[in-house]
Amino acid sequence: MSLSRFVWLFGGATGVVVASAVGLSACSSSSSNPGTVDSGMAAMGDTGTSADTGEVADSGSASDTSTAADTGGSSGDSGGTCENPPSLFAETAPGVYCPFSAADGGSNVTCAAGQHCCETPSGSSSPSTCVAMGTACPVTGSIDWQCEEAIDCTVTGAAGPICCGNGSPMSVSSCGNTWTEWTGFTGTTCATSCPNPGFVVCEKTADCTGDAGTTCSPSKSNGNDFGYCAP
């Protein structure tokens, strides 16, 4: 098991996030970082002591920029430790960032174009991995990242040009910053239109052209920063 995933697994004990359910409209209105794994998955977050720097992988996709544990909707700031708000990381070429894919001492990877990232559940001894589009994730319960913006849906095997996410939005605050995270998040997928409930996943406002009147706003889920199209 990688050090980054170990830290992430146990950071929840000193959680610093306050979350409350909020209403939100998007595509029909992306990201589980309720700082936790949603829908029966264990809490996921950073401890505030790890070297989590919001690194940008090869394609420009973001990693989680948290510096404190995400508790998925409870608590305030604790012990003076703040969690960083999410950021947008526009890609220049297809390929999704794969959270918790690093081998011990290494860096997380960005999947090649035509691959999706299978983020293994917390507690798994296997790191996250990239597999060919259309191939099922090898570990049951994995978060399936097929895309992080529209450019990832231009590859062969994609089911449509729009990147869609799922889950219910909630507001999270830390040290004066407030952002959106998601409960019930299971991943992202390419589609011709986003289902309801669902939302358009983006890294820049140009990804929201099919969702009139919206802009790309940063959010996070399950160890990853990404945007969603919101009014």
TIZAVEX-621553 format. One line per 8 residues: number of its first residue (from 0); their letters; for each residue x, y, z of C-alpha. Coordinates in Angstrom, 3 decimals. Each point is the difference from the previous one (the first is absolute). Example, Ala and Ser with C-alpha at 12.3 -4.5 7.8 and 13.67 -1.06 7.14 Angstrom:
// TIZAVEX-621553
0	AS	12.300,-4.500,7.800; 1.370,3.440,-0.660
***
This chain:
// TIZAVEX-621553
0	MSLSRFVW	0.000,0.000,0.000; 1.403,3.425,-0.894; 0.834,2.563,2.682; -2.324,2.529,-1.626; -2.967,-2.343,0.279; 0.977,-0.957,3.596; 0.019,3.618,1.044; -3.242,0.614,-1.781
8	LFGGATGV	-1.699,-2.915,1.685; 0.754,1.127,3.542; -0.242,3.742,-0.362; -3.728,-0.047,0.734; 0.672,-0.289,3.752; 0.997,3.645,0.148; -2.517,1.311,-2.543; -0.334,3.689,-0.462
16	VVASAVGL	-2.824,0.384,-2.453; -3.457,1.380,0.558; -2.550,-1.144,-2.493; -3.671,0.657,-0.414; -2.306,-1.046,-2.783; -0.715,2.693,-2.544; -2.075,0.186,-3.101; 1.754,0.346,-3.327
24	SACSSSSS	-0.873,-0.078,-3.665; 2.404,-0.932,-2.741; -0.325,-2.205,-3.023; -3.113,-1.292,1.463; 2.378,0.409,2.737; 7.483,-2.506,1.649; 2.432,-1.165,2.861; 0.117,-2.339,3.045
32	NPGTVDSG	2.236,1.515,2.252; -2.440,0.355,2.518; 3.421,-0.480,1.128; -1.422,-3.369,0.529; -0.859,-2.900,-2.108; -3.708,0.265,-0.622; -2.619,-2.732,-0.056; 1.368,-2.415,2.524
40	MAAMGDTG	3.659,0.617,-0.633; 2.324,0.865,2.851; 1.064,3.560,0.758; 2.842,1.293,-2.099; 2.147,3.054,0.525; 3.380,1.437,0.737; 1.478,0.399,3.481; 1.488,3.410,-0.445
48	TSADTGEV	3.469,-1.448,0.485; 0.477,-1.751,-3.298; 1.823,1.454,-2.981; -3.237,0.534,-1.942; 0.744,2.978,-2.195; -2.773,-0.065,-2.569; 2.483,-1.417,-2.435; -0.888,0.143,-3.655
56	ADSGSASD	0.504,-3.268,-1.797; 1.235,-0.310,-3.561; -3.176,1.264,-1.666; -0.544,2.858,2.409; -2.659,-1.769,2.032; -0.076,0.795,3.682; 0.536,-2.005,3.099; -1.730,0.745,3.255
64	TSTAADTG	1.360,3.208,1.504; -1.216,-0.727,3.491; 2.296,0.580,2.927; -2.431,-1.281,2.592; -2.308,-2.960,0.363; -3.338,0.062,-1.767; -2.754,-1.358,2.182; -2.764,0.061,-2.554
72	GSSGDSGG	-2.192,2.553,1.568; 0.747,0.546,3.635; 2.203,2.108,2.207; 1.738,3.322,-0.168; 3.659,0.857,-0.088; 2.043,-1.867,2.587; 3.323,0.833,1.549; 0.640,2.866,-2.386
80	TCENPPSL	0.314,-2.321,-3.000; -1.702,1.146,-3.206; -1.082,-1.953,-3.033; 0.845,1.578,-3.341; -2.962,0.755,-2.274; -0.114,-1.799,-3.384; 1.529,1.411,-3.188; -0.558,-0.393,-3.740
88	FAETAPGV	2.663,-1.695,-2.141; -0.742,0.286,-3.715; 1.401,-2.838,-2.069; 1.934,0.478,-3.235; -0.436,-3.614,-1.156; -2.387,-2.873,0.847; 0.858,-2.040,3.087; -1.517,-0.065,3.482
96	YCPFSAAD	1.913,0.454,3.238; -0.179,-3.139,2.156; -0.159,0.664,3.765; 1.873,-2.357,2.358; 1.762,-1.795,-2.869; 3.522,0.688,1.275; 2.266,-2.816,1.015; 1.773,0.585,3.312
104	GGSNVTCA	2.187,3.064,-0.340; -1.268,0.769,-3.509; -2.474,2.396,-1.567; -3.567,-0.550,-1.111; -0.369,-0.682,-3.700; -2.072,1.442,-2.812; -1.705,-2.638,-2.133; 0.711,-0.104,-3.728
112	AGQHCCET	-2.634,1.162,-2.461; -2.540,-2.784,-0.421; 0.415,-1.225,3.587; -2.074,0.630,3.108; 1.161,0.110,3.606; -1.296,-2.544,2.501; 0.469,1.594,3.423; -0.051,-2.892,2.442
120	PSGSSSPS	-2.125,0.271,3.154; 1.569,0.999,3.279; 1.299,-3.060,1.799; 1.086,-1.662,-3.220; 3.576,-1.275,-0.136; 0.131,0.805,-3.723; 0.880,3.456,-1.346; -2.292,1.699,-2.497
128	TCVAMGTA	0.688,-1.054,-3.570; -0.618,0.984,-3.630; -1.834,-2.445,-2.276; -1.256,0.163,-3.575; -3.296,1.794,-0.596; -2.772,-2.569,-0.024; 1.857,-2.298,2.413; -1.565,-0.435,3.431
136	CPVTGSID	1.927,1.142,3.071; 1.835,-2.960,1.544; -0.966,0.853,3.595; -3.684,0.098,0.924; -1.187,3.332,1.346; 2.645,2.090,-1.793; -0.687,3.622,-0.933; 0.029,0.032,-3.808
144	WQCEEAID	1.621,3.107,-1.529; -0.639,-0.085,-3.771; 0.454,3.747,-0.447; 0.693,3.282,1.756; -1.014,2.316,-2.835; -1.262,-0.135,-3.577; 3.440,-0.616,-1.538; 0.082,-3.440,1.654
152	CTVTGAAG	-3.152,-0.946,-1.906; 1.554,0.469,-3.452; 1.758,-3.382,0.086; -1.099,-3.234,-1.617; -2.382,-1.902,2.223; -1.557,3.058,1.629; -3.789,-0.103,0.056; -0.476,3.717,-0.689
160	PICCGNGS	1.690,3.421,-0.007; -1.110,1.177,3.457; 1.622,-0.965,3.303; -2.649,-0.694,2.643; 0.154,-0.599,3.734; -2.545,-1.128,2.556; -0.825,0.597,3.642; -1.641,2.599,2.196
168	PMSVSSCG	1.788,3.301,0.707; 0.870,1.160,3.478; 1.763,3.082,1.294; 3.316,-0.459,1.830; 1.895,2.734,1.872; 3.475,0.289,1.455; 1.814,3.089,1.293; -2.271,2.451,-1.794
176	NTWTEWTG	-0.126,-1.870,-3.325; -3.154,-1.741,-1.232; -0.353,-2.410,-2.901; -2.144,-2.869,-1.316; 0.548,-3.709,0.565; -2.256,-2.921,-0.885; -1.810,-2.816,1.757; -0.918,-3.146,-1.897
184	FTGTTCAT	2.804,0.605,-2.495; 1.039,-3.105,-1.981; 2.124,1.553,-2.750; -0.225,1.740,-3.362; -1.050,-1.168,-3.435; -0.158,1.284,-3.579; -3.508,0.385,-1.393; -2.067,1.859,-2.581
192	SCPNPGFV	-1.817,1.742,2.857; 0.171,-0.215,3.781; -2.703,-2.003,1.759; -2.241,1.390,2.690; 1.242,0.187,2.699; 3.419,0.788,-1.366; 2.242,2.897,-0.979; 2.515,1.020,-2.652
200	VCEKTADC	3.617,-0.507,1.117; 2.452,2.630,-1.221; 3.434,1.522,0.461; -0.790,3.262,-1.794; -3.160,1.925,-0.880; 0.359,-0.956,-3.681; -0.980,-3.532,1.094; -3.406,1.417,1.008
208	TGDAGTTC	-1.060,1.221,-3.451; -2.762,-2.601,-0.157; -1.332,1.101,3.398; -1.152,3.554,-0.731; 0.504,2.658,2.650; 2.496,-1.966,2.086; 3.679,0.366,0.837; 2.567,-2.527,1.236
216	SPSKSNGN	0.237,0.076,3.805; 2.621,-1.974,1.992; -1.094,-2.945,2.143; 1.537,-3.220,1.272; -0.752,-3.604,0.784; 1.868,-3.189,0.895; 3.487,1.493,-0.065; -0.466,1.971,-3.224
224	DFGYCAP	-0.676,3.643,-0.913; -2.241,0.711,-2.987; -2.569,2.517,-1.113; -3.724,-0.138,-0.608; -2.166,2.251,-2.150; -2.158,2.162,2.228; -2.001,3.240,-0.422
***
